[in-house]
Amino acid sequence: MKNIVNWIGTKIFSTRLESIENFKKNPFEVQERVFKYLIESGKDTVWGKEHDYFSIKNQGQFAERIPVSSYEEFYPYIERSLKGEQNLLWNKPIIGFSKSSGTTNARSKYIPVSEEGLDKNHYAAGKDLIALYANNNPETGFFSGKGLGVGGSMQPNPVTGEKNCGDVSALIMNHLPSWAEYLRTPSLEIALMENWEEKMEAMARASSKDNVTSIQGVPTWTLFLIKKILEITGKNSILEVWPNLECFFHGAVSFTPYRQLFKELIPSEQMNYMEVYNASEGFFALQDQKNSEDLLLLLDYGIYYEFIPMEEWDKENPKTITLQDVKLNEKYAMIISTNSGLWRYNIGDVVKFTSLSPFRIRIAGRTKHFINAFGEEVVVENADIALAYACQKTGAKLKDYTAAPIYIKDEGEGNHKQGGHEWIIEFEKQPENKTLFVESLDEKLREINSDYDAKRHANIALVMPTVHFAEPNTFYKWLQSKGKLGGQHKVPRLSNDREYVDAILEVMEK
């Protein structure tokens, strides 16, 4: 019976493979079609009329007339949309709002989500994720069990009080077709609980009784749930609870610091890991190859892409390029126009292309989540690689981290004649040699980032990093103090100011 179920499931989802091959082979034609569909759909909206979409005939005119925008520019329209007004940014109904704070900023963002955006973007990409997984793993038992989703919760609309806001994972679960409920655990009632601690307890108790074959979620919170299940069941390995577990679909943060931890918690050679690039604004990319961590850019899902080269990031009116002009291994800020009504929207993510045929990317960080106080241009990708190296050298197991500059001061207490970087790092297992850990972190950063190396040379502009080895649950306590537990909330990795580092240091001192 198990083999029949998996054979049927694989056959059903394999029908999606043809459309994937089409956009891989014809990327420019597919993006041109998506562009025309978006412009046509936007013509009669309030935004479209204000920006004369009727006269836009090509991608060049679009780039000339519509400014690259941030959330602040869209907020007046989103505020009206929150009140229930339709046809503002998109011509189909907005059915909910993906609540996002970017990372942990106090001000929440409410990203409009249309029914079309859910169906033709998030759900279509989700189906294709399963299709590619089954295609890459012909002996899969995926369909004979359930998928455990570690997601957020639905929350009240700040204007009307209607419960139509929430993490993107909550919106996706809340609107899933009925047939999809048979493939997932726990029940929707538990999955959408608001109190995070109570939800983790309920999820652990309910899902530990199911035959779970896959997990979807953010690595940090998934680890928390696995440990909670082991605590409740008294088992030593999660495979004693879920012997048929075979895949973890992960996203939101780099998996590099967590890989070893998951391998130890799930000690199976049959375990697979697939990364997804799914954000509040849309589902953009996924890992399509079994032997590579590169992410296939999804081109036929209602999103039109543009890219800002690094030298343009800080300009008031940055120049963008399309897929035809991107180059390998250059860092770009990604700009999107979507079938939920975001137009030339800067989501703040930085990507680099690892393949141009088909177009594959890796996430290199955030335009605002980097340290460049002294011209060192350290991005999250650099930090993840260096930390993984330092952990490997010292037998450490990383849990969370954040870092910020130590600015040069000429007078007063805390005198610094050179700048530096201050790190707060929490571990599952502390380094055997903390001095070696700091030296290894610095060594690898110098090796992989020539700008950092130049500033570190002879301590010209940067001195050896300052590292705080945080007590267990430090970041958890900080997120809790901000009311940011669970869902898509995560620790900001790198900052060009000291807001987060100073706040977490205060928590550490209490």
Buried (B, 14 or more C-beta within 10 A) or exposed (E): EEEEBBEEBBEBBBEBBEBBEBBBEBBEEBBBBBBBBBBEBBBEBBBBEEBEBEEBEEBEEBBEEBBBBEBEBBEEBBBBBBEEEBBBBBBBEBBBBBBBBBBBBEEEBBBBBBBBBBBBBBBBBBBBBBBBBBBBBEEBBBBBBBBBBBBBBBBEBEBEEEBBBBBBBBBBBBBBEEEBEEBBBBEBEBBBBBEBEEBBBBBBBBBBEBEBBBBBBBBBBBBBBBBBBBEEBEBEBBBEBBEBBBBBBBBBBBBBBBBBBBEEBBEEEBBBBBBBBBBBBBBBBBBBBEEEBBBBBBBBBBBBBBBBBBEBBEEEEBEBBBBEEBEEEBBBBBBBBBBBBBBBBBBBBBBBBBBEEBBBBBBBBBBBBBBEBBEBBBBBBBBBBBBBBBBEBBEBBBBBBBBBBBEBEEEEEEEEEBBBBBBBBBBBBBBEBEEBBBBBBBBBBBBBBEBBBBBBEEEEBBBBBEBBBBEEBBBBBBBBBBEBBBBBBBBBBBBBEBEBBEBBBEBEEE
